Amino acid sequence: MARIPQNFLDDLLARTDIVQLIDGRVPLKRQGSEYAACCPFHDEKSPSFTVSPTKQFYHCFGCGAHGTAISFLMEYDRLEFRDAVDELAKLAGVEVPVDAADSGPRIDPRIWEALTTAQQIFARALRSSPKAIDYLKGRGLDGQTAKRFGIGYAPDAWQTVTDAVGDSRIATQAGLAIRKDDGRAYDRFRDRVTFPIHDLRGRVVGFGGRAFGDEKPKYLNSPETPVFHKGNQLYGLYEARQANKTLEHLLVVEGYMDVVALSQFGIHCAVATLGTATTTEHINLMFRSTSRIVLCFDGDRAGREAGWRAVERALPAMRDGREIRLLFLPDGEDPDTLVRKEGPEAFNTRVAEAEPLSQFLLDQLTEQVDLSSVDGRARLVALATPHLEALAPGAFRKGLEQQVSQIVGFDIHDMTAVAPPPPPRAPEPTPDAGADEFEAPTLTPRLRRAARALLEQPALAAELPEIPRLADDPGQQFLEQLLHAFAANPQLTAAQYTERLRGEPDEATLDDVLAGPPFPPGFDAAADFREVLKRIVADNAKQRVQTLMQLAQERELTQAERDELRAGYQRG
């Protein structure tokens, strides 16, 4: 992905008023120098969510949620980082640049405009198409549900969308038109009920079109385009994220109508793949929105085979804290028909009681062997090994290994006399000497106070005649980096510095400092900062003298070390 220049992010955050941004979504009330509200990220009755206009930062003392304007959009609007930056840039009226050396092909904005135009045409055409309206009514859909999902109708004409876009080349790139060998283009979607497919920002990226009769194909999807990729798009995911403050789970079904019908019955957590099997990319995409996924399949043999293939693709995405279950429907039923027959409560009960992935995996494997024989048990271990190897190390993998060991009656890690060793794996990367740098340093109380004072009053760094060289321990190095950053740019805000550390080892330390309680009323943070820094430098000097004296007992000091020791005595 193209990298966004840091100076642009700094400028964007400087242009953004986080109070105004959040107040537009969560009504805020002034509380002293800050603003407060009930937290939008967890249920509470008393406000513990605060927004600081000075630091351009929000923090909830109840659940710990905190961050910048970018972080807020990522959490509240459920956007990816780049999408959150794009949204802020749109509000600020600026265009997001990218580093030329790292930028890929740019998406022509006319593609987005063409897709929006098509959706407007389809939505209007539905209102004037008795055939399409009767079809949707016949499928049991009401107008409110059709409107919520933007369902439309592609007119039975060859040039409606292409002419409206005004450029057949752009219409073709957007997947809305098909170009013939002679260069002329015609509409891809004609005389079909249309289902717009949205990205996580709510932008239309493609369409699915449903034929009325026996026309083939019954469902026609947009082709691969610069903005639409079937392997990592899910129909209904945007709508599910918007309908649920917190997504307890996502239910993967087969078709558009299943998603829409379930939503009409109050089940707003269904998504569908777009004519493809569920991929590892789909699984990872869903796990960014929830920790629990339920995969829905037909209850026949073909459905169980599809479930097995889905499990094989899901295993690499499994991590501790993630859960996948499989729901097999009664023969002849799909989610659309079943929820209408038995109602949403009974359907939700089925979802809650869906079979855990681990149980399904073990059941499928044990059905292939004779557990009454040593050969069969060894065979089970051989079958299970590649699936276990596909899992990331952790509690989930360890639990599955223990279950297999219990079934076969011996520790599967002791396989020398029972079964051949599994195929060799690529060696795990060995942590280098700097691995500990990625663990957030624990700050002493005075380091924490100094860092917080500096974040609230960056100009303090500019007052120093020079930045002192602090000790090499991670906590003091964190403070020294802060001093250098704010001395070089006193206008830098806490929010801007936070974004500079996004994804860096010290990000958690900075978050911890910013998330701490504010200084008490009347506390002179500036004077305390100066005193703390003075004490840190003095203590470091004393420690250095002690270190040099110890070295002098072990070896002869260099001339530079003797000069340093003499200077230390004079200071002390």
Secondary structure as the mmCIF struct_conf table of DSSP 4:
data_model
#
loop_
_struct_conf.conf_type_id
_struct_conf.id
_struct_conf.beg_label_comp_id
_struct_conf.beg_label_asym_id
_struct_conf.beg_label_seq_id
_struct_conf.end_label_comp_id
_struct_conf.end_label_asym_id
_struct_conf.end_label_seq_id
HELX_LH_PP_P HELX_LH_PP_P1 ALA A 2 PRO A 5
HELX_RH_AL_P HELX_RH_AL_P1 GLN A 6 ARG A 15
HELX_RH_AL_P HELX_RH_AL_P2 ILE A 18 ASP A 23
TURN_TY1_P TURN_TY1_P1 GLY A 24 ARG A 25
BEND BEND1 VAL A 26 VAL A 26
STRN STRN1 LYS A 29 GLN A 31
TURN_TY1_P TURN_TY1_P2 GLY A 32 SER A 33
STRN STRN2 GLU A 34 ALA A 37
TURN_TY1_P TURN_TY1_P3 PRO A 40 PHE A 41
BEND BEND2 HIS A 42 HIS A 42
BEND BEND3 LYS A 45 SER A 46
STRN STRN3 PHE A 49 SER A 52
TURN_TY1_P TURN_TY1_P4 PRO A 53 GLN A 56
STRN STRN4 PHE A 57 CYS A 60
TURN_TY1_P TURN_TY1_P5 PHE A 61 CYS A 63
STRN STRN5 HIS A 66 GLY A 67
HELX_RH_AL_P HELX_RH_AL_P3 ALA A 69 TYR A 76
BEND BEND4 ASP A 77 ASP A 77
HELX_RH_AL_P HELX_RH_AL_P4 PHE A 81 ALA A 92
TURN_TY1_P TURN_TY1_P6 GLY A 93 GLY A 93
HELX_LH_PP_P HELX_LH_PP_P2 GLU A 95 PRO A 97
HELX_RH_3T_P HELX_RH_3T_P1 ALA A 100 ASP A 102
HELX_LH_PP_P HELX_LH_PP_P3 PRO A 105 ASP A 108
HELX_RH_AL_P HELX_RH_AL_P5 PRO A 109 ARG A 127
TURN_TY1_P TURN_TY1_P7 SER A 128 SER A 128
HELX_RH_AL_P HELX_RH_AL_P6 PRO A 130 GLY A 138
TURN_TY1_P TURN_TY1_P8 ARG A 139 GLY A 140
HELX_RH_AL_P HELX_RH_AL_P7 GLY A 143 ARG A 148
TURN_TY1_P TURN_TY1_P9 PHE A 149 GLY A 150
STRN STRN6 GLY A 152 ALA A 154
BEND BEND5 ASP A 156 ASP A 156
BEND BEND6 TRP A 158 GLN A 159
HELX_RH_AL_P HELX_RH_AL_P8 THR A 160 VAL A 165
BEND BEND7 GLY A 166 GLY A 166
HELX_RH_AL_P HELX_RH_AL_P9 SER A 168 GLN A 173
TURN_TY1_P TURN_TY1_P10 ALA A 174 GLY A 175
BEND BEND8 LEU A 176 LEU A 176
STRN STRN7 ALA A 177 ARG A 179
TURN_TY1_P TURN_TY1_P11 ASP A 181 ASP A 182
BEND BEND9 GLY A 183 GLY A 183
STRN STRN8 ALA A 185 ASP A 187
BEND BEND10 ARG A 188 ARG A 188
BEND BEND11 ASP A 191 ASP A 191
STRN STRN9 ARG A 192 HIS A 198
TURN_TY1_P TURN_TY1_P12 LEU A 200 ARG A 201
BEND BEND12 GLY A 202 GLY A 202
STRN STRN10 VAL A 204 ARG A 210
BEND BEND13 PHE A 212 ASP A 214
BEND BEND14 LYS A 216 LYS A 218
STRN STRN11 TYR A 219 ASN A 221
BEND BEND15 PRO A 226 VAL A 227
HELX_RH_3T_P HELX_RH_3T_P2 LYS A 230 ASN A 232
STRN STRN12 TYR A 235 TYR A 235
TURN_TY1_P TURN_TY1_P13 GLY A 236 GLY A 236
HELX_RH_AL_P HELX_RH_AL_P10 LEU A 237 ALA A 243
BEND BEND16 LYS A 245 THR A 246
BEND BEND17 GLU A 248 GLU A 248
STRN STRN13 LEU A 250 VAL A 253
BEND BEND18 GLU A 254 GLY A 255
HELX_RH_AL_P HELX_RH_AL_P11 TYR A 256 GLN A 264
TURN_TY1_P TURN_TY1_P14 PHE A 265 GLY A 266
TURN_TY1_P TURN_TY1_P15 HIS A 268 CYS A 269
STRN STRN14 ALA A 270 ALA A 272
BEND BEND19 LEU A 274 THR A 276
HELX_RH_AL_P HELX_RH_AL_P12 THR A 280 PHE A 287
TURN_TY1_P TURN_TY1_P16 ARG A 288 SER A 289
BEND BEND20 SER A 291 SER A 291
STRN STRN15 ARG A 292 ASP A 298
BEND BEND21 GLY A 299 ASP A 300
HELX_RH_AL_P HELX_RH_AL_P13 ARG A 301 ALA A 314
HELX_RH_3T_P HELX_RH_3T_P3 LEU A 315 ALA A 317
TURN_TY1_P TURN_TY1_P17 ASP A 320 GLY A 321
STRN STRN16 GLU A 323 LEU A 329
HELX_LH_PP_P HELX_LH_PP_P4 PRO A 330 PRO A 330
TURN_TY1_P TURN_TY1_P18 ASP A 331 GLY A 332
HELX_RH_AL_P HELX_RH_AL_P14 PRO A 335 ALA A 352
TURN_TY1_P TURN_TY1_P19 GLU A 353 GLU A 353
HELX_LH_PP_P HELX_LH_PP_P5 ALA A 354 ALA A 354
STRN STRN17 GLU A 355 PRO A 356
HELX_RH_AL_P HELX_RH_AL_P15 LEU A 357 THR A 366
TURN_TY1_P TURN_TY1_P20 GLU A 367 GLN A 368
BEND BEND22 VAL A 369 VAL A 369
TURN_TY1_P TURN_TY1_P21 LEU A 371 SER A 372
BEND BEND23 SER A 373 SER A 373
HELX_RH_AL_P HELX_RH_AL_P16 VAL A 374 GLU A 389
TURN_TY1_P TURN_TY1_P22 ALA A 390 ALA A 390
BEND BEND24 LEU A 391 LEU A 391
HELX_LH_PP_P HELX_LH_PP_P6 ALA A 392 ALA A 392
BEND BEND25 PRO A 393 GLY A 394
HELX_RH_AL_P HELX_RH_AL_P17 ALA A 395 VAL A 408
TURN_TY1_P TURN_TY1_P23 GLY A 409 GLY A 409
BEND BEND26 PHE A 410 PHE A 410
TURN_TY1_P TURN_TY1_P24 ILE A 412 HIS A 413
TURN_TY1_P TURN_TY1_P25 THR A 416 VAL A 418
BEND BEND27 ALA A 419 ALA A 419
HELX_LH_PP_P HELX_LH_PP_P7 PRO A 420 PRO A 424
HELX_LH_PP_P HELX_LH_PP_P8 ALA A 426 PRO A 431
TURN_TY1_P TURN_TY1_P26 ALA A 433 GLY A 434
HELX_RH_3T_P HELX_RH_3T_P4 ALA A 435 PHE A 438
BEND BEND28 GLU A 439 GLU A 439
HELX_LH_PP_P HELX_LH_PP_P9 ALA A 440 THR A 444
HELX_RH_AL_P HELX_RH_AL_P18 PRO A 445 GLU A 456
TURN_TY1_P TURN_TY1_P27 PRO A 458 PRO A 458
HELX_RH_AL_P HELX_RH_AL_P19 ALA A 459 GLU A 463
BEND BEND29 LEU A 464 GLU A 466
HELX_LH_PP_P HELX_LH_PP_P10 ILE A 467 ARG A 469
BEND BEND30 ASP A 472 ASP A 473
HELX_RH_AL_P HELX_RH_AL_P20 PRO A 474 ALA A 488
TURN_TY1_P TURN_TY1_P28 PRO A 490 GLN A 491
HELX_RH_AL_P HELX_RH_AL_P21 ALA A 494 ARG A 500
TURN_TY1_P TURN_TY1_P29 LEU A 501 GLY A 503
BEND BEND31 GLU A 504 GLU A 504
TURN_TY1_P TURN_TY1_P30 PRO A 505 ASP A 506
HELX_RH_AL_P HELX_RH_AL_P22 GLU A 507 LEU A 514
TURN_TY1_P TURN_TY1_P31 ALA A 515 ALA A 515
BEND BEND32 GLY A 516 GLY A 516
HELX_LH_PP_P HELX_LH_PP_P11 PRO A 517 PRO A 520
TURN_TY1_P TURN_TY1_P32 PRO A 521 GLY A 522
HELX_RH_AL_P HELX_RH_AL_P23 ALA A 525 GLU A 554
BEND BEND33 ARG A 555 ARG A 555
HELX_LH_PP_P HELX_LH_PP_P12 GLU A 556 THR A 558
HELX_RH_AL_P HELX_RH_AL_P24 GLN A 559 ARG A 571
#
